[in-house]
Amino acid sequence: MYTLPLVAPEGLSANGSTGASTRTAERALDLLRQLPPTFTYTQARQAGLSHRGLYGLRGAGIVEPLGRGLYRRVDAVLTDPTLTEVAVRAPLATLCLTSALVEHDLSDAIPTAPHLALPRGSRFPSTTGPVTWHAFAAETFELGRIRRRVDSQLQLGLYNAERTIVDTFRLRHLTGSDEAYEALRRWLSRRGSQPSTLLTMAGHFPRTLPSIRHALEVLL
C-alpha cells in the first residue's frame, strides 16, 4: 500500500490547485495499485494511467524504470532485474544449462549472464542486462519444463534437474564435459534420484542417450 506524497508528483497537477493536484495524484496511485509489481508502458496505458501520470509517478520515486518501456513499483521486492525483465518480455524463456544447474544445486559455477532458452525460431528480446540465449527445438522444448517464481506475481521457466543434466551432456561442447559429469555425480548422490528417470528423459534425445548411459556406467 502506498502513502500519498504530501505534494502531488511533478507532472500530475491538472491546473495548479492543491485540490485538483491531490485528486490527480490519488487517481494515478489508485491505477498503479491495479498493476502488477513489474509492468510495461502498454499495461499502464491499458489500465488508464496516462503518459503524464506515469512519468509523474516516476519523478516522485514511486516507480522506476527497469528497461525500455518496463517499470516496477519501488516497494516491490526485486531479486534479479534481468530475470524480471525477461519474464515480462519473453514468457516462454526458460533457465537452462549452467543457470539451471545452479538452481538445482548441481553446480557451484557463477555464470556471467543467465542461460535462457526459447523455442527455435523465436525472437530473442533485447534486455538491459546481459543474457546468454539458446534456441531449443520446439518439439522438445516443454520436456521437463517447470516454473520458478521471480516476484510475487511473475514466474519464469526452469528445466528440471533431469532435463538439465541431459542438456548439459547434449551441449557439452558449450558447457564442458567436466560440468556435465560433476552435475550427474551430485545428482546421483541425492536420495531418491533414479537413473531410470534420467534415461527416460535422455530417450527423447537419441544422440545424447549413449553418452548418458556411458556416464552412468562410469559413476555407478
C-alpha positions as CSV (number, residue, x, y, z in Angstrom):
1,M,0.0,0.0,0.0
2,Y,1.3,3.5,-0.9
3,T,1.4,6.7,1.2
4,L,0.3,9.6,-0.9
5,P,3.0,12.2,-1.3
6,L,2.4,15.5,0.5
7,V,2.9,17.3,-2.7
8,A,1.5,15.9,-6.0
9,P,4.3,14.4,-8.1
10,E,5.5,16.7,-10.8
11,G,3.5,16.2,-13.9
12,L,0.3,15.1,-12.1
13,S,-1.1,18.6,-11.5
14,A,-4.0,19.3,-13.7
15,N,-4.5,23.1,-13.1
16,G,-2.2,24.1,-10.3
17,S,-4.8,23.9,-7.5
18,T,-3.9,21.8,-4.5
19,G,-7.3,20.0,-4.5
20,A,-7.0,19.1,-8.2
21,S,-3.4,18.1,-7.8
22,T,-4.2,15.8,-4.9
23,R,-7.1,14.2,-6.8
24,T,-5.0,13.6,-9.8
25,A,-2.2,12.1,-7.7
26,E,-4.8,9.9,-5.9
27,R,-6.1,8.6,-9.2
28,A,-2.7,7.8,-10.5
29,L,-1.9,5.9,-7.3
30,D,-5.2,4.0,-7.5
31,L,-4.5,3.0,-11.1
32,L,-0.9,1.9,-10.1
33,R,-2.3,-0.4,-7.4
34,Q,-4.2,-2.3,-10.1
35,L,-1.0,-3.1,-12.0
36,P,1.4,-5.9,-11.2
37,P,4.7,-5.1,-9.4
38,T,6.5,-5.1,-12.7
39,F,4.6,-3.7,-15.7
40,T,5.0,-2.4,-19.2
41,Y,4.2,1.0,-20.5
42,T,1.4,-0.6,-22.6
43,Q,-0.1,-2.3,-19.5
44,A,-0.1,1.1,-17.7
45,R,-1.9,2.8,-20.5
46,Q,-4.4,0.0,-20.8
47,A,-5.1,0.3,-17.1
48,G,-6.0,4.0,-17.7
49,L,-2.7,5.6,-16.4
50,S,-1.8,8.5,-18.7
51,H,1.7,9.1,-20.0
52,R,1.9,12.2,-17.9
53,G,0.7,10.3,-14.8
54,L,3.2,7.5,-15.3
55,Y,6.1,10.0,-15.6
56,G,4.8,11.9,-12.6
57,L,5.0,8.7,-10.5
58,R,8.5,8.1,-11.9
59,G,9.5,11.6,-11.0
60,A,8.1,11.2,-7.5
61,G,10.2,8.0,-7.0
62,I,7.1,5.8,-6.7
63,V,8.0,3.7,-9.8
64,E,11.4,3.2,-11.5
65,P,12.3,2.0,-15.0
66,L,13.8,-1.5,-15.4
67,G,14.4,-1.2,-19.2
68,R,12.8,0.2,-22.3
69,G,9.1,0.5,-21.7
70,L,9.3,-1.6,-18.5
71,Y,8.7,-0.3,-14.9
72,R,8.4,-1.6,-11.4
73,R,6.9,-0.2,-8.2
74,V,9.8,0.7,-5.8
75,D,8.1,-1.1,-2.9
76,A,8.2,-4.4,-4.8
77,V,10.9,-6.9,-3.9
78,L,13.3,-7.2,-6.8
79,T,15.6,-10.2,-6.6
80,D,17.1,-10.1,-10.1
81,P,16.3,-7.3,-12.5
82,T,17.4,-9.2,-15.6
83,L,15.2,-12.2,-14.9
84,T,12.3,-10.0,-14.1
85,E,12.7,-8.2,-17.4
86,V,13.0,-11.5,-19.3
87,A,9.9,-12.9,-17.6
88,V,7.9,-9.9,-18.8
89,R,9.3,-9.7,-22.3
90,A,9.6,-13.4,-23.1
91,P,7.1,-15.5,-21.0
92,L,8.4,-18.8,-22.6
93,A,12.0,-18.1,-21.6
94,T,13.4,-21.0,-19.5
95,L,16.5,-21.1,-17.4
96,C,18.8,-23.8,-18.8
97,L,22.3,-25.3,-18.7
98,T,24.6,-23.8,-16.1
99,S,22.0,-21.4,-14.7
100,A,19.6,-24.3,-14.2
101,L,22.3,-26.5,-12.7
102,V,22.9,-23.7,-10.1
103,E,19.2,-23.5,-9.4
104,H,19.2,-27.3,-8.6
105,D,22.5,-27.0,-6.6
106,L,24.2,-29.2,-9.2
107,S,27.0,-26.7,-9.9
108,D,28.9,-24.0,-8.0
109,A,29.6,-22.0,-11.1
110,I,28.7,-18.3,-11.3
111,P,27.6,-17.6,-14.8
112,T,28.5,-14.1,-16.1
113,A,25.0,-14.0,-17.6
114,P,21.9,-16.2,-17.1
115,H,21.5,-19.0,-19.7
116,L,18.0,-18.9,-21.1
117,A,16.3,-20.9,-23.8
118,L,13.5,-20.1,-26.2
119,P,11.9,-22.3,-28.9
120,R,13.9,-22.3,-32.1
121,G,12.6,-19.6,-34.4
122,S,11.6,-17.3,-31.5
123,R,13.0,-13.7,-31.4
124,F,15.4,-13.2,-28.6
125,P,14.3,-10.0,-26.8
126,S,16.6,-7.1,-26.1
127,T,17.3,-6.7,-22.4
128,T,19.1,-4.2,-20.2
129,G,21.2,-6.8,-18.6
130,P,23.3,-9.5,-20.4
131,V,21.7,-12.8,-21.3
132,T,23.1,-15.9,-23.0
133,W,20.3,-17.1,-25.2
134,H,19.9,-20.6,-26.6
135,A,17.5,-21.9,-29.2
136,F,16.0,-25.3,-28.3
137,A,13.9,-27.5,-30.6
138,A,10.2,-26.6,-30.4
139,E,9.1,-30.3,-30.3
140,T,11.1,-31.0,-27.1
141,F,11.0,-27.5,-25.6
142,E,8.4,-28.3,-22.9
143,L,10.0,-31.5,-21.7
144,G,11.0,-31.2,-18.1
145,R,10.0,-27.5,-18.1
146,I,8.8,-26.3,-14.7
147,R,8.3,-22.8,-13.2
148,R,10.1,-20.8,-10.6
149,R,8.9,-17.5,-9.0
150,V,10.6,-14.3,-9.9
151,D,8.4,-12.0,-7.7
152,S,5.0,-12.1,-6.1
153,Q,3.3,-12.4,-9.5
154,L,5.9,-13.2,-12.1
155,Q,7.2,-16.7,-12.9
156,L,10.0,-17.9,-15.2
157,G,10.5,-21.2,-16.8
158,L,13.2,-23.6,-15.4
159,Y,14.2,-27.0,-16.6
160,N,14.1,-29.7,-14.0
161,A,17.3,-31.5,-12.9
162,E,16.9,-34.5,-15.2
163,R,16.3,-32.3,-18.3
164,T,19.2,-30.0,-17.4
165,I,21.7,-32.9,-17.0
166,V,20.6,-34.3,-20.4
167,D,21.0,-30.8,-21.9
168,T,24.4,-30.4,-20.3
169,F,25.6,-33.6,-21.9
170,R,23.9,-32.8,-25.2
171,L,25.6,-29.4,-25.4
172,R,28.8,-30.3,-23.6
173,H,30.7,-28.6,-26.4
174,L,29.4,-25.4,-24.9
175,T,29.4,-26.3,-21.2
176,G,32.3,-28.7,-21.0
177,S,32.3,-32.4,-20.1
178,D,33.6,-31.7,-16.5
179,E,30.5,-29.7,-15.7
180,A,28.2,-32.4,-17.1
181,Y,29.9,-35.2,-15.1
182,E,30.0,-33.2,-11.9
183,A,26.3,-32.4,-12.2
184,L,25.5,-36.0,-12.8
185,R,27.7,-37.1,-9.9
186,R,25.9,-34.7,-7.5
187,W,22.5,-35.7,-8.7
188,L,23.3,-39.4,-8.2
189,S,24.4,-38.8,-4.7
190,R,21.0,-37.5,-3.7
191,R,18.5,-39.7,-2.0
192,G,15.6,-40.5,-4.4
193,S,17.5,-39.9,-7.6
194,Q,16.5,-42.7,-10.1
195,P,18.8,-43.3,-13.1
196,S,15.7,-44.7,-14.9
197,T,14.1,-41.3,-14.9
198,L,17.2,-39.7,-16.3
199,L,17.4,-42.4,-19.0
200,T,13.7,-41.8,-19.8
201,M,14.4,-38.1,-20.4
202,A,17.5,-38.9,-22.4
203,G,15.4,-41.2,-24.6
204,H,13.9,-38.1,-26.1
205,F,17.3,-37.1,-27.3
206,P,18.6,-40.2,-29.1
207,R,22.0,-38.8,-29.9
208,T,22.7,-38.0,-26.3
209,L,21.4,-41.3,-24.8
210,P,24.6,-43.2,-25.4
211,S,26.8,-40.7,-23.5
212,I,24.3,-40.6,-20.6
213,R,24.4,-44.4,-20.4
214,H,28.2,-44.4,-20.5
215,A,28.4,-41.8,-17.8
216,L,26.1,-43.8,-15.6
217,E,28.2,-46.9,-16.1
218,V,31.3,-44.9,-15.0
219,L,29.7,-43.3,-12.0
220,L,27.6,-46.1,-10.6
